[in-house]
């Protein structure tokens, strides 16, 4: 007896499809969370490992760690804000450009649509009908050119939300390596390493939603990358401890 088919990610009943498509392309800020979380955990734990490797006090760990959470977290958020705003501005620029081209040279733009859909396998009356339907609405026409000619996504990500997601994830994940030092736990570096390893693994597991890799493989991959960075920082701190 054949095994049952795997469960689908969403339903395909007409009402389910209509509801899912009613708001247009979905906007996700998952990458901003993963981006900020990984960097926050890596940089803060690298500071912890480097300071402990240099045999400095817990107070210095907390001071440098807190400075990293605020300063580097804000810098990451500001950078992501600018990058996301650039994407939005670029989308608007291409939208205005295509609308202008349609007004000034409609036949040339129709030929572009024709060649795009011919490359998709349309021909004859089907191709003529597809071009007619698409060019009957300027909004649909422009959207087609943005996606098929320029390879852009129509989903508009908010620069502010992207920045806030990055900062929140950076601060939350970056604070984890500092917790043992805040509460004065014994063997603080060991406990900090364990807590940070858990954070790396959880972030990697979340990151698997972007790929076909399994959650455990993605978690272990991120864990290995993060701990490698921390090990390098500890080694540098240990080797340079004689200079402090």
C-alpha positions in Angstrom: 0.0 0.0 0.0 1.6 3.4 -1.0 2.3 5.9 1.7 -0.1 8.8 2.1 0.9 12.0 0.2 2.7 14.6 2.3 0.6 17.4 3.8 0.4 20.6 1.7 1.4 23.9 3.2 -2.0 25.5 2.5 -5.4 24.6 1.2 -6.6 24.8 -2.4 -10.3 25.2 -2.0 -11.6 28.2 -4.0 -12.5 30.3 -0.9 -9.1 29.5 0.7 -7.3 30.6 -2.5 -9.3 33.8 -2.7 -8.6 34.7 0.9 -4.9 33.9 0.6 -4.5 36.0 -2.6 -6.8 38.9 -1.5 -4.1 41.0 0.1 -1.5 40.5 -2.7 2.0 39.2 -2.2 2.8 38.4 1.4 5.6 40.3 3.1 8.0 38.4 5.4 10.5 39.9 7.8 11.9 36.5 8.8 15.2 37.2 7.1 15.6 40.4 9.1 15.0 38.4 12.3 17.5 35.7 11.3 20.0 38.3 10.1 19.9 40.3 13.3 19.7 37.3 15.6 22.8 35.6 14.1 24.9 38.8 14.1 23.8 39.7 17.6 24.7 36.3 19.0 28.0 36.1 17.1 29.3 39.6 17.9 28.3 39.6 21.6 29.6 36.2 22.3 32.8 37.0 20.4 33.3 39.9 22.7 32.6 37.7 25.7 35.0 35.0 24.5 37.7 37.6 23.6 37.5 39.4 27.0 37.5 36.1 29.0 40.4 34.9 26.8 42.3 38.0 27.8 41.5 37.2 31.4 39.7 40.5 32.0 37.0 41.1 34.6 33.3 40.3 34.3 32.6 44.0 34.6 34.4 44.6 31.3 32.5 41.8 29.7 29.2 43.5 30.7 30.3 47.0 29.6 31.6 45.9 26.2 28.7 43.6 25.7 26.1 46.2 26.5 27.9 48.7 24.2 27.8 46.2 21.4 24.1 45.5 21.9 23.2 49.1 21.6 25.7 50.5 19.2 26.1 47.6 16.8 22.4 46.7 17.1 21.5 50.3 16.0 24.1 50.2 13.3 22.7 46.9 11.9 19.1 48.3 12.1 20.1 51.5 10.3 21.9 49.6 7.6 19.0 47.3 7.1 16.6 50.3 7.0 18.7 51.9 4.3 19.0 48.7 2.3 15.3 48.0 2.4 14.4 51.6 1.5 16.7 51.3 -1.5 14.8 48.2 -2.6 11.5 50.1 -2.3 12.8 53.2 -4.1 14.2 51.0 -6.8 10.8 49.3 -7.3 9.1 52.8 -7.5 11.8 54.0 -10.0 11.2 51.0 -12.3 7.4 51.4 -11.9 7.5 55.0 -13.0 9.9 54.2 -15.8 7.7 51.5 -17.2 4.6 53.6 -16.9 6.4 56.4 -18.9 7.5 54.0 -21.6 4.0 52.7 -22.0 2.7 56.2 -22.5 5.5 57.2 -24.9 6.0 54.0 -26.8 3.1 51.6 -26.3 3.9 49.5 -29.4 7.4 48.9 -28.2 6.2 47.9 -24.8 3.6 45.5 -26.4 6.4 43.9 -28.3 8.3 43.4 -25.1 5.3 41.6 -23.6 4.9 39.5 -26.7 8.5 38.4 -26.6 8.3 37.7 -22.9 5.3 35.4 -23.3 6.6 33.8 -26.4 9.6 32.8 -24.4 7.2 31.2 -21.9 5.8 29.0 -24.7 2.8 31.0 -25.9 2.2 31.2 -29.6 -0.4 32.0 -32.2 -3.9 33.1 -31.0 -3.0 32.3 -27.4 0.0 34.7 -27.5 -2.1 37.4 -29.1 -4.8 37.0 -26.5 -2.3 37.0 -23.6 -0.7 40.3 -24.9 -4.2 41.8 -25.4 -5.3 40.9 -21.8 -2.1 42.2 -20.2 -1.9 45.5 -22.1 -5.6 46.2 -21.5 -4.7 47.4 -18.0 -1.8 49.7 -17.3 -1.4 48.5 -13.8 -1.3 44.9 -14.9 1.0 45.8 -17.8 3.5 47.6 -15.5 3.4 44.7 -13.0 4.2 42.3 -15.7 7.2 44.3 -16.8 8.4 44.7 -13.3 8.3 40.9 -12.6 9.2 39.4 -16.0 11.5 42.0 -17.5 13.3 43.4 -14.4 13.0 40.4 -12.0 11.6 42.5 -9.2 9.2 41.4 -6.4 5.9 43.3 -6.1 5.9 42.8 -2.3 6.7 46.1 -0.6 8.7 45.6 2.6 8.5 48.3 5.2 12.0 49.7 5.9 11.0 50.6 9.5 9.6 47.2 10.2 12.7 45.6 8.7 14.9 47.7 10.9 12.9 47.1 14.1 12.9 43.3 13.4 16.7 43.4 13.0 17.3 45.4 16.1 14.9 43.4 18.3 16.5 40.1 17.2 20.0 41.5 17.6 19.3 42.7 21.1 17.4 39.6 22.2 19.9 37.0 20.9 22.9 39.2 21.7 21.9 39.5 25.3 21.9 35.7 25.9 25.7 35.4 26.1 25.8 38.1 28.8 23.1 36.5 31.1 25.6 34.4 33.2 27.7 37.4 33.8 24.7 39.6 34.8 23.7 37.0 37.4 27.2 36.2 38.5 27.0 32.5 37.7 30.0 30.3 38.2 31.9 29.0 35.2 30.3 31.9 33.3 32.0 31.3 30.0 31.0 27.7 29.9 27.4 28.6 30.7 27.5 31.5 28.2 28.8 29.1 25.5 26.0 26.6 26.1 23.3 29.3 26.0 24.7 30.8 22.9 25.0 27.4 21.2 21.3 26.9 21.9 20.6 30.4 20.3 22.7 29.5 17.2 20.9 26.2 16.8 17.4 27.8 17.1 18.2 30.6 14.7 19.6 28.0 12.2 16.5 25.9 12.6 14.4 29.0 11.8 16.6 29.8 8.8 15.7 26.4 7.3 12.4 27.9 6.2 14.4 29.6 3.4 15.8 26.4 2.0 15.2 22.8 1.4 17.7 21.8 4.1 16.2 20.1 7.2 15.8 22.1 10.4 18.4 20.1 12.3 21.0 20.4 9.5 20.5 24.1 9.2 20.6 24.4 13.0 23.9 22.5 13.2 25.4 24.5 10.3 24.6 27.9 12.0 25.9 26.5 15.3 29.2 25.5 13.7 29.6 28.9 12.1 28.8 30.9 15.2 31.0 28.8 17.5 33.9 29.0 15.0 33.7 32.8 15.2 33.6 32.7 19.0 36.6 30.3 19.1 38.6 32.7 17.0 37.8 35.6 19.2 38.7 33.6 22.3 42.0 32.6 20.8 42.9 36.2 19.8 42.0 37.4 23.4 44.1 34.6 24.9 47.1 35.2 22.7 47.0 39.0 23.3 46.3 38.7 27.0 49.9 39.5 27.8 49.5 43.0 26.3 46.7 44.0 28.6 
